[in-house]
Amino acid sequence: MTTLIVNAQVVNENEINEFDVIIENGHIQRIGKDLQHVATDRVIDAKGQYLMPGIIDDQVHFREPGLTYKANIYTESKAAVAGGVTSFMEMPNTVPNALTQDLLADKYKIGAETSLANYSFFMGASNDNYEEVMRTNPAEVCGIKIFMGSSTGNMLVDAPDVLEKIFSNAPTIIATHCEDEPTVRQRMEHFKEKYGENVPYNIHALIRNEEACLKSSTFASGLAHKHGTRLHILHISTGDEVVLFEPGIRKNGQILLRDGTPKLVTAEACVHHLWFDAEDYHTLGNKIKCNPAIKAPHHKEVILQAVLDNRIDVIATDHAPHTIEEKAQGYWQAPSGLPLVQHTLNVMLELNKAGKISIERIVEKMSHTVADLFQISKRGYIREGYWADLILVDTNAQTRVEASNLYSKCGWSPFEGVNFQSSVTHTFVSGNLVYENGKFNETQKGQRLLFSR
């Protein structure tokens, strides 16, 4: 089916212009003015709406295989497309952990059969799977994930010789979770002894503190510079860490330093570290318990400024659902992670309405730069010949978050009760109009992301 979108405010490559767009055979066939005369199967009048490239979320946990009682690739991709996320990169801490090429292939098979969004899956590293990691195909896999700090589904890699080998020989980009394990363990024991089960509301920020994050991120950056490794540090949660990253620029599909050399170490910020702070533990408690922790209020302002300064390159979610029963346990038992993917764009558009970030910059950080950073083939931009991963957004409409309109399988959100001043009305995935005003067309599935490496 060919589609003509007319009268859209197209947000693309740091500009907003009114254009019409024609979609044909899954791709953007034409962009121009006054294309109403072109015969197409379907016309969508987008007057008063923004047309943006679909969001590419470079860090999600969709829990399949092995943890499907709380989430699976189908349900979470459904939540994703409802929120304007057209492509995702999923993490290896499923059950079993994706530590072999065969187990990784199993996840791609599930994605092909069930995902409504485009997909890629990280290859996981451990202390003893070096040979499997080295077999990763850079053209077909988004990257290698190393947990340099334990988190949900412990995959901690802490053997120095293994880290040196992987960083010195990695066939593609490495993405890291950075928290210093000895620091976290020492502080955990200290606070267990001090408080027992009656812990203060913000204990998580005190255990997984600034020191743990900075120490680990500094170590990872040092390894990258030592070996010339392309490194991407995930979910920066402290203002202390931003000094590790140099401002970058996008140019000709590359992320460069201002002197024109490739940016070796890039970084990601997540929406919850830009929205919540440690004061919110008082009302939300374990619902916002995540690793690395949400911290004191001043950190979110410093992180946002680093996004604006291009020290931090992309914005993602780290979407990580658990059941509400799991979250209702005591602090020491409750798992870390929260569901976010359905409202990631809404959060950023609220920051836009508050005057903190432009819509052009939101698109840059959630689409353009992610595509360039991971070298994703023909996605992340509104360009003729590119895949039609597109979203229409009404910034004059409301989205009220309630349990009844959530698509994530866990059935709850830390945003419940919030009225966001924006709404995603249409989501195209590889040319398929998969979501339209609360209704889904599941006749076509998303596609595997490919990489120009």
C-alpha positions as CSV (number, residue, x, y, z in Angstrom):
1,M,0.0,0.0,0.0
2,T,1.3,3.4,-0.9
3,T,0.7,6.2,1.5
4,L,0.8,10.0,1.1
5,I,1.3,12.1,4.3
6,V,0.3,15.8,3.6
7,N,0.8,19.0,5.4
8,A,3.3,17.6,8.0
9,Q,5.8,19.6,10.0
10,V,8.8,17.4,9.1
11,V,11.5,17.4,11.9
12,N,14.7,16.2,10.3
13,E,18.4,17.1,10.3
14,N,18.0,20.1,12.7
15,E,15.2,21.7,10.6
16,I,11.4,21.8,10.7
17,N,9.7,22.3,7.3
18,E,6.3,21.6,5.9
19,F,6.5,18.8,3.5
20,D,4.4,16.0,2.0
21,V,5.9,12.5,2.1
22,I,5.1,9.4,-0.1
23,I,5.7,5.9,1.3
24,E,6.0,3.0,-1.2
25,N,7.4,-0.5,-0.9
26,G,8.4,0.1,2.7
27,H,10.6,3.1,1.9
28,I,10.3,6.9,1.7
29,Q,9.8,7.3,-2.0
30,R,9.5,11.1,-2.3
31,I,9.6,14.2,-0.1
32,G,8.4,17.5,-1.4
33,K,5.8,20.3,-1.6
34,D,2.2,19.9,-2.9
35,L,2.3,16.2,-3.7
36,Q,-1.5,15.9,-3.3
37,H,-1.8,15.2,-7.1
38,V,0.1,12.0,-6.8
39,A,-2.2,8.9,-6.8
40,T,-1.7,6.8,-3.7
41,D,-3.7,4.1,-1.8
42,R,-4.0,6.2,1.4
43,V,-3.8,9.8,2.3
44,I,-3.1,11.1,5.9
45,D,-3.6,14.8,6.5
46,A,-1.0,15.6,9.2
47,K,-1.9,19.3,9.5
48,G,-0.8,20.6,12.9
49,Q,1.4,17.6,13.6
50,Y,5.0,16.8,13.6
51,L,6.4,14.0,11.3
52,M,9.6,12.6,12.9
53,P,11.9,9.7,12.2
54,G,11.0,6.8,14.5
55,I,12.8,6.6,17.7
56,I,15.7,4.0,17.9
57,D,16.0,2.8,21.5
58,D,19.5,1.4,21.9
59,Q,18.9,-0.2,25.3
60,V,15.8,-2.3,26.3
61,H,15.2,-5.5,28.3
62,F,12.2,-7.4,26.8
63,R,12.8,-10.5,29.0
64,E,12.4,-13.2,26.3
65,P,13.4,-16.0,26.5
66,G,13.0,-17.2,30.1
67,L,11.2,-14.4,31.9
68,T,8.1,-14.1,29.8
69,Y,5.8,-14.0,32.8
70,K,6.7,-10.3,33.1
71,A,7.4,-9.3,29.5
72,N,8.1,-10.7,26.0
73,I,9.2,-9.3,22.7
74,Y,5.7,-9.1,21.3
75,T,4.1,-7.2,24.2
76,E,7.1,-4.8,24.7
77,S,7.5,-4.1,21.0
78,K,3.7,-3.2,21.0
79,A,4.3,-0.8,23.9
80,A,7.3,0.6,21.9
81,V,5.5,1.4,18.7
82,A,2.6,3.0,20.6
83,G,5.2,5.3,22.0
84,G,6.9,6.1,18.7
85,V,9.8,3.6,19.1
86,T,10.2,1.9,15.7
87,S,13.5,0.1,16.4
88,F,15.1,-1.4,19.5
89,M,18.3,-3.0,20.6
90,E,17.8,-5.6,23.3
91,M,20.1,-6.8,26.1
92,P,21.5,-10.3,26.7
93,N,20.5,-10.8,30.3
94,T,17.6,-13.1,29.5
95,V,17.3,-16.7,30.5
96,P,19.5,-18.3,29.4
97,N,21.9,-15.4,28.9
98,A,22.7,-14.7,25.3
99,L,26.3,-15.9,25.6
100,T,26.6,-18.1,22.5
101,Q,25.9,-17.4,18.8
102,D,23.3,-20.1,18.8
103,L,21.4,-18.5,21.8
104,L,21.7,-15.2,20.1
105,A,20.2,-16.7,16.9
106,D,17.3,-18.0,18.9
107,K,16.4,-14.4,20.0
108,Y,16.5,-13.2,16.4
109,K,14.1,-16.0,15.5
110,I,11.7,-14.8,18.1
111,G,12.1,-11.2,17.0
112,A,11.3,-12.2,13.4
113,E,8.2,-14.0,14.4
114,T,6.7,-11.6,17.0
115,S,8.2,-8.1,17.0
116,L,6.1,-5.3,15.8
117,A,9.2,-3.0,15.7
118,N,12.5,-3.4,14.0
119,Y,15.0,-5.2,16.2
120,S,18.6,-6.1,17.0
121,F,20.1,-8.0,20.0
122,F,23.4,-7.5,21.8
123,M,25.8,-10.4,22.1
124,G,26.6,-10.9,25.8
125,A,30.1,-11.2,27.3
126,S,31.0,-13.2,30.3
127,N,34.2,-14.2,32.1
128,D,34.5,-17.4,29.9
129,N,32.9,-16.9,26.5
130,Y,35.7,-14.9,24.7
131,E,35.7,-17.2,21.6
132,E,31.9,-16.8,21.1
133,V,32.1,-13.0,21.5
134,M,34.8,-12.9,18.8
135,R,32.4,-14.6,16.3
136,T,29.9,-11.7,16.4
137,N,29.1,-10.4,13.0
138,P,29.4,-6.6,12.9
139,A,27.0,-6.3,9.9
140,E,24.2,-8.1,11.6
141,V,24.5,-7.6,15.4
142,C,24.3,-4.2,17.1
143,G,27.1,-4.7,19.5
144,I,28.7,-6.6,22.4
145,K,27.3,-6.0,25.9
146,I,29.6,-6.1,29.0
147,F,28.2,-5.7,32.5
148,M,31.1,-4.1,34.3
149,G,28.8,-4.1,37.4
150,S,26.2,-6.6,38.4
151,S,22.6,-6.0,37.7
152,T,19.4,-8.0,37.1
153,G,20.3,-11.4,35.7
154,N,23.9,-11.2,36.9
155,M,26.3,-11.3,34.0
156,L,29.2,-9.5,35.7
157,V,32.5,-9.5,33.8
158,D,35.2,-8.7,36.3
159,A,38.2,-10.8,35.2
160,P,40.9,-8.2,34.2
161,D,42.5,-10.5,31.6
162,V,39.2,-11.1,29.9
163,L,38.3,-7.4,29.8
164,E,41.8,-6.7,28.3
165,K,41.3,-9.4,25.6
166,I,37.8,-8.3,24.6
167,F,38.6,-4.6,24.5
168,S,41.8,-5.3,22.5
169,N,40.1,-7.5,19.9
170,A,36.4,-6.7,19.8
171,P,35.0,-7.1,16.2
172,T,32.4,-4.3,16.8
173,I,31.2,-1.7,19.3
174,I,31.2,-2.5,23.0
175,A,28.4,-1.2,25.2
176,T,28.9,-1.2,29.0
177,H,27.0,-1.1,32.2
178,C,29.4,0.7,34.5
179,E,29.2,0.4,38.3
180,D,32.2,-0.6,40.4
181,E,31.2,-3.9,42.0
182,P,33.5,-3.7,45.1
183,T,32.1,-0.3,45.9
184,V,28.5,-1.4,45.6
185,R,29.1,-4.5,47.7
186,Q,30.9,-2.7,50.4
187,R,28.2,0.0,50.7
188,M,25.4,-2.6,50.6
189,E,26.9,-4.5,53.5
190,H,27.4,-1.2,55.4
191,F,23.8,-0.2,55.0
192,K,22.4,-3.6,55.8
193,E,24.3,-3.6,59.0
194,K,23.2,0.0,59.8
195,Y,19.5,-0.2,58.9
196,G,18.5,-3.9,58.6
197,E,15.1,-4.1,56.8
198,N,14.0,-0.6,57.8
199,V,15.9,1.3,55.2
200,P,15.4,5.0,54.3
201,Y,13.5,5.8,51.1
202,N,16.5,6.9,49.1
203,I,18.9,4.1,50.1
204,H,19.4,2.9,46.5
205,A,21.1,6.1,45.6
206,L,23.4,5.8,48.5
207,I,24.4,2.2,47.8
208,R,24.9,2.6,44.0
209,N,26.4,6.0,44.5
210,E,28.4,8.5,42.4
211,E,31.7,6.9,43.3
212,A,30.7,3.5,42.0
213,C,29.6,5.0,38.7
214,L,32.6,7.3,38.1
215,K,35.1,4.7,39.1
216,S,33.7,2.1,36.6
217,S,33.1,4.5,33.8
218,T,36.7,5.9,34.2
219,F,38.0,2.3,34.0
220,A,36.0,1.4,30.9
221,S,37.1,4.7,29.2
222,G,40.7,3.9,30.0
223,L,40.5,0.5,28.4
224,A,38.9,2.0,25.3
225,H,41.6,4.6,24.9
226,K,44.4,2.1,25.7
227,H,43.2,-0.4,23.0
228,G,41.5,2.0,20.5
229,T,38.2,0.3,21.1
230,R,34.9,1.8,20.1
231,L,33.0,2.1,23.4
232,H,29.5,3.2,24.3
233,I,28.8,3.7,28.0
234,L,25.1,3.2,28.8
235,H,22.7,5.1,31.2
236,I,24.9,7.8,32.6
237,S,23.3,8.6,36.0
238,T,25.7,11.2,37.5
239,G,26.9,14.6,36.7
240,D,30.3,13.5,37.9
241,E,30.8,11.2,34.9
242,V,30.2,13.8,32.1
243,V,33.8,15.0,32.4
244,L,34.9,11.7,30.8
245,F,33.2,12.6,27.5
246,E,34.3,15.1,24.9
247,P,31.8,17.1,22.9
248,G,31.0,15.6,19.5
249,I,29.5,16.5,16.2
250,R,27.6,14.5,13.6
251,K,29.1,14.7,10.1
252,N,28.5,12.5,7.1
253,G,27.1,9.6,9.2
254,Q,29.9,9.7,11.7
255,I,30.2,10.9,15.3
256,L,33.4,13.0,15.4
257,L,35.2,15.2,17.9
258,R,35.4,18.8,17.1
259,D,38.9,18.4,15.6
260,G,37.4,16.0,13.0
261,T,38.7,12.7,14.5
262,P,36.3,9.9,15.3
263,K,34.8,9.9,18.8
264,L,36.1,6.8,20.5
265,V,33.9,6.8,23.6
266,T,30.2,7.8,23.4
267,A,27.6,7.9,26.0
268,E,23.8,7.4,26.6
269,A,21.4,9.2,28.9
270,C,18.1,7.5,29.9
271,V,14.8,9.3,30.3
272,H,14.3,8.3,33.9
273,H,17.6,9.9,34.9
274,L,16.3,13.1,33.2
275,W,12.8,13.0,34.8
276,F,13.1,11.5,38.3
277,D,15.4,12.3,41.1
278,A,16.1,10.9,44.6
279,E,13.2,12.9,46.1
280,D,10.8,10.7,44.1
281,Y,11.8,7.6,46.1
282,H,9.6,9.0,48.8
283,T,6.4,8.5,46.8
284,L,7.4,5.8,44.3
285,G,9.9,3.7,46.3
286,N,10.9,0.5,44.5
287,K,9.0,1.5,41.4
288,I,11.9,3.6,40.4
289,K,14.6,1.3,41.8
290,C,17.0,0.7,38.9
291,N,20.7,0.2,38.1
292,P,22.4,2.6,38.0
293,A,20.3,4.4,40.6
294,I,18.3,7.6,40.2
295,K,20.3,10.1,42.3
296,A,20.1,13.5,43.9
297,P,18.2,16.3,42.0
298,H,21.2,18.2,40.7
299,H,22.4,15.2,38.6
300,K,19.5,15.3,36.1
301,E,20.3,18.9,35.3
302,V,24.0,18.3,34.7
303,I,23.1,15.2,32.5
304,L,20.7,17.2,30.4
305,Q,23.3,19.9,29.9
306,A,25.8,17.2,28.8
307,V,23.1,16.0,26.2
308,L,22.8,19.6,24.9
309,D,26.7,20.0,24.8
310,N,27.0,16.7,22.8
311,R,29.1,15.1,25.6
312,I,26.2,12.6,25.9
313,D,25.3,11.4,22.5
314,V,21.9,9.6,22.6
315,I,18.8,9.3,24.8
316,A,17.3,5.8,25.5
317,T,15.1,4.1,28.0
318,D,16.7,1.0,29.6
319,H,13.1,-0.3,29.6
320,A,13.2,-3.1,32.1
321,P,9.8,-4.4,33.3
322,H,9.1,-6.5,36.5
323,T,5.8,-7.5,37.9
324,I,4.2,-5.2,40.4
325,E,4.3,-8.0,42.9
326,E,8.1,-8.2,42.6
327,K,8.4,-4.5,43.0
328,A,6.1,-4.6,46.1
329,Q,8.7,-6.7,48.0
330,G,11.0,-5.1,50.6
331,Y,13.9,-3.0,49.3
332,W,16.5,-5.8,49.5
333,Q,14.3,-8.3,47.6
334,A,12.7,-6.0,45.0
335,P,14.5,-6.2,41.5
336,S,15.8,-3.2,39.7
337,G,14.3,-1.9,36.5
338,L,11.2,0.0,35.3
339,P,9.0,0.0,32.2
340,L,9.4,3.2,30.2
341,V,9.4,2.5,26.4
342,Q,5.7,3.5,25.8
343,H,6.3,7.1,27.1
344,T,9.9,7.9,26.3
345,L,9.0,10.5,23.7
346,N,6.3,12.0,25.9
347,V,8.9,12.6,28.6
348,M,11.2,14.4,26.3
349,L,8.4,16.5,24.8
350,E,7.5,17.6,28.4
351,L,11.1,18.8,28.7
352,N,10.7,20.6,25.4
353,K,7.5,22.4,26.7
354,A,9.5,23.4,29.8
355,G,12.0,25.1,27.4
356,K,14.9,22.7,28.3
357,I,15.4,21.0,24.9
358,S,14.3,21.7,21.3
359,I,12.2,19.3,19.3
360,E,15.0,19.2,16.7
361,R,17.5,18.1,19.4
362,I,15.2,15.4,20.6
363,V,15.0,13.9,17.2
364,E,18.8,14.2,16.8
365,K,19.4,12.4,20.1
366,M,16.7,9.7,19.7
367,S,17.0,9.0,16.0
368,H,19.8,10.5,14.0
369,T,22.7,10.0,16.3
370,V,21.7,6.5,17.3
371,A,21.7,5.5,13.6
372,D,25.1,7.1,13.0
373,L,26.6,5.8,16.2
374,F,25.7,2.2,15.5
375,Q,26.0,2.7,11.7
376,I,22.5,1.4,11.1
377,S,21.7,1.0,7.5
378,K,19.2,3.4,6.0
379,R,17.3,4.3,9.1
380,G,17.1,7.1,11.6
381,Y,16.4,10.0,9.1
382,I,13.6,11.2,6.8
383,R,15.4,10.8,3.5
384,E,14.3,9.5,0.1
385,G,15.3,5.9,-0.3
386,Y,15.5,5.3,3.4
387,W,13.2,2.8,5.3
388,A,9.9,4.5,6.2
389,D,10.3,4.4,10.0
390,L,8.1,7.4,10.8
391,I,5.9,8.8,13.6
392,L,3.3,11.5,13.7
393,V,3.0,13.4,16.9
394,D,0.4,15.8,18.1
395,T,1.9,18.2,20.7
396,N,-1.6,19.8,21.3
397,A,-3.1,16.5,22.6
398,Q,-2.9,14.8,25.9
399,T,-1.7,11.4,26.9
400,R,-2.9,10.4,30.4
401,V,-1.1,7.4,31.7
402,E,-3.3,4.8,33.3
403,A,-3.0,1.1,33.8
404,S,-5.8,0.5,31.4
405,N,-3.9,2.0,28.4
406,L,-0.5,0.4,29.0
407,Y,0.7,-2.3,26.6
408,S,3.7,-3.6,28.5
409,K,2.9,-7.0,29.9
410,C,3.8,-6.0,33.5
411,G,0.8,-3.7,33.5
412,W,2.1,-0.7,35.5
413,S,4.2,2.4,34.9
414,P,6.0,4.9,37.2
415,F,4.2,7.6,35.2
416,E,0.6,6.5,36.1
417,G,-1.5,9.5,36.8
418,V,0.6,11.8,34.7
419,N,-0.9,13.9,31.9
420,F,1.6,14.3,29.2
421,Q,1.0,17.2,26.8
422,S,1.6,15.2,23.6
423,S,0.4,12.1,21.8
424,V,1.9,9.7,19.2
425,T,-1.0,9.2,16.7
426,H,0.7,7.1,13.9
427,T,3.7,4.8,13.8
428,F,5.1,3.4,10.6
429,V,7.6,0.6,10.9
430,S,9.4,-0.2,7.6
431,G,6.5,1.4,5.7
432,N,3.8,-0.5,7.6
433,L,1.3,1.6,9.5
434,V,1.4,-0.5,12.6
435,Y,-0.2,1.9,15.0
436,E,-2.9,4.5,14.4
437,N,-4.8,6.3,17.2
438,G,-4.8,3.3,19.6
439,K,-5.3,0.6,17.0
440,F,-2.7,-1.8,15.8
441,N,-2.1,-3.5,12.4
442,E,-0.1,-6.6,13.1
443,T,-0.2,-8.1,9.7
444,Q,3.5,-7.3,9.1
445,K,6.3,-7.7,11.6
446,G,9.4,-5.5,12.1
447,Q,12.7,-6.2,10.4
448,R,16.1,-7.1,11.6
449,L,18.4,-4.1,11.7
450,L,21.5,-4.2,9.5
451,F,24.7,-2.2,10.0
452,S,27.0,-0.6,7.5
453,R,30.2,-1.8,9.1
